[in-house]
């Protein structure tokens, strides 16, 4: 009876890394709307970004580049959603694409294994002409790592996202339009076409609460299918946990001025 109760309590518990980022906050809001019990890992100094959300979630400060700091953080959760990384590298400071995107994902994956988490959702990227090849390579190396360790993972190869009502360059508006028209929507252009951030956040949240039995790669079409028609049109009630940004952003960007996505890691360790 006790074991069954623990399993029931664990089922709706989801941990999001990069919880103080713009994407992390949207995913947290989407999870709360689905009735999940949400925990966030945030960077030190990002506490104020949670706003009113701080009273509705569990949150903790930890460094995803320090594997020791992650021990035990995911215990009791069914799913971990990893949103940390960067499309901008600075090799002079030791911030390589691999360190920013592979090392953080590896550390969080290892945390899932040691803490008994049954599902890992990894935010990856789709190939597109406007996405740097080195960034894609690092994200796909992270995918390979989670496959090798045998962790059941939903790999979300997300496109660029945008907030509804924001001003966007004509090129991205055109790509969104083309990507929604069959048969183009069935081809790669449909996968890389920019999509609304709320659609991606809901798709990720619903994947977390209805995990697949095996590792899968999910694309924008899968995220769209997890939204209702009203949600796709933008006529469903909005998530108003925090103010929307005014700029087109990638699915991995937050509000940091220094780093477009995720956190600036500490100095590289010898084992990384």
N, C-alpha and C positions, 0 to 999 in steps of 0.2 A: 504493500500500500504506500509506503514512504517513497519507494523508487518511482512508482507511477505518478505520485504527486510532484516529485522533482522533475520528471519528464514533462508534465503538463506545464509547470511553471517556466521551464526552459524554452518551450516551443516558440513563444512569442518574443523572446529576448534577443535583441539584435545590437551589435556593437559596431559603430562607425568610426573609422580612423579619419583624421582631418576634419573633426567635428566642428571646428571653428571656421572652416572654409565655406565659400558660397555654395558649392555643390553639396558639401556635408550637411549644411543647414537645410537645404531643400530636401535632401533625402530624409533627414530626421523628421521634418514636417510631414512628408509623405508617409513615413512609417507610423507616426502618431495618428494620422488620419485613418490608417488601417487598423488601429488598435494595438500596435506593438508596444512592448516595453523597451525603451531606447536608451542605450548608453553611448557616450561620445568620448573619444580620446582627442584631446586638444593640445595645442602647443602652449607652453607657459607664456602668459601675457595676452592670450586670446580669450580670456574668461568673459570680458565685457561684450564680445561679439555675440554671445549666446542670447543676450537680452532676456525677454520673457521666457524664451525656450529653456533657460537654466532651471526654471521651476517645474518643468515638465519632463526632464530627462535626468539620467544619472550621468555625471561627467567626471573625468579624471585627467590630470596632466601627465603626459609621458612623451618620451622621444622615440619615434619609430625607428630611428637609426641606432638606437641603443637596445640591443636584444635583451640585456639584463633588466632594463626598465619596463619591458613588456611582460615579464613573467607573471602569470596569474591574472593578468588584466582581463582575459577573455573567459575566465572560468564561469560556468553557469549560463553561457550564451549559446544559442543554437547556431547563429550566423554572425560572421564578421564581414563587413563591407569595407574594402580598402580603397580610399580615394586620394592617397598622397602620392605626389610625384611632381615632375616639372617638364615643360616643353622647352625651357631655356636653361642651358648649361653654362658653367663658368669653370673651365678646366684649371685656370690659374689659381682658383680657390679650392680646388679639389672637388668641385661640384660637377662631376661628369654625368653623362646621361645614365650610365649604369648605376652610379651611386644614388642618384636622385630617384630612379624608377625601379631598378632591379633590387638593390639592397633593402630598401624600405619594404617592398613587397615580399621579399624573402624572409625578413625578420617577422613580419606579421603572419606569414604562412606558418613559420615554425612555432609561433605563439599559439596558433590554432591547433596544431598537432599536439603540443604539450598540454594545452588546456582542455582538450577533448571537445573542440568545436566541430560540429558535423558538416557545416557548409561555409565556404569562403567565396565571397564575390569580389573579383578583381576587376577594377576599372582599367581597361586597356584602350587601345585606339585602333580605328580603322585606317587603312592606307588611303591617302589622298594626296593630290599634287601639292597642296598647301601645308602638309604636315612633314616635318623634317625626318629624313630616313633614319638618322641615328636615334631619334626619339622612338620611332616605330620599332626599331631593332631592340632597344632596351626593354620596351613594354612586352614585346613578344618573347624575349628571354625570360622575363618574369613569368609569363604563361608556361613556358617550358619547365621552369623550376617547379611550379606547383603540380604539374603533371607528373614529374619524376618522383615527388615525395608521396604521391597517391592520395592527395587531399581532394575530396569532392569539391569542384570549383565551378561557379558560373562566371565565365569570362565575358565581360561586356565590352565589345569593340565599338566604342561610341564615336559618333561624329562630333563636329562642332555643334554647340548648342547656343540658343539665344533666348532672351526673355521676351515674352509677347509684348507688343506695343513699343518696343525699343527701336531706335533708328538703326538700320543695318545697311551696309554697302549693297549696291545694286547686284553685284556679282553673287553674294550669298543669298539674296532674295530670289534671284533667278535659279540658283542651284536647288533651293528648297522647293520651288515650283516644279522644276523638271523632275526632281526626285520623287514627287508625289503622283506623277502621271504614268500609268501603265503604257507600254511595257518597260519604260525606263526605270520605274520604281522596282522592277524585278531584277534589275541588273546592278552592277557595282555602284552606279551613280545614285541608286536609291539608298545604298548603305552609307555613302559618304555625304549625302545631302544634309545640311544643317537642320536640326530639329528643336522644338521648344524644350527648354530646360525642365519644365514641370512634367512633360511627358516622359522624359528620361528618368526623373526622380521617382515618379509613380511606378514605372516599369521595374526599376531596381528594387523598390520597396516590396512590390508584389512578388518578385522573384525570391526575395529574402524570406517571405512568409509562406511561400509554396515551393520549396527547393526541389530541384530535379534529383533523381536517384543516381545520376552519373555526371561526370564533368561535361559541360556543354559550352560552346561558343555562341554568344548571343549578339545579334546586330540590331540596328535601329528598327528594322521591321518587327523583331520580336518585342521590343519595347513598346512600339505603337500598338501591337495586338493586345498588350496588357492594359491598354487604356480604352475607355468607352468612347463612343462617337462624340458625345457631348464634351468629354475631356479633350479629345483631339481637336475639336472645333474651338476650344477655349470657352465654351458656354457653361462648363461645370463650375461650381463654387471654387474660388481661388484659395490657395494656401497662403494665409496672411500672417505667418509667424514672424516675418521680418520684411523689411523693405526690399523691393526688387532692384537689381542693378540696372543701369541705363545702357550698358555697353554689350555688344556681342562678345561672348566669352567662350572658351573651350570648356568641355565638361570637367576639366581638371583645374580651372582657375579659381582663386579666391580673391580676397580683397587686399592681400599683401602688396605693398608697393615694390618691394625688393624682389619678390619671387611670384611669377604669375600663377603658380600652382603649388599647393602644399606648403611645406616648411623649409627653412634653411637648416640643413642638418648641422650637427656639431662636427668638429674636425674628424677626419677619417681615422678609424681605429685600425690597428695592425691586422686584425682578423677580417677586415672588410675590403 
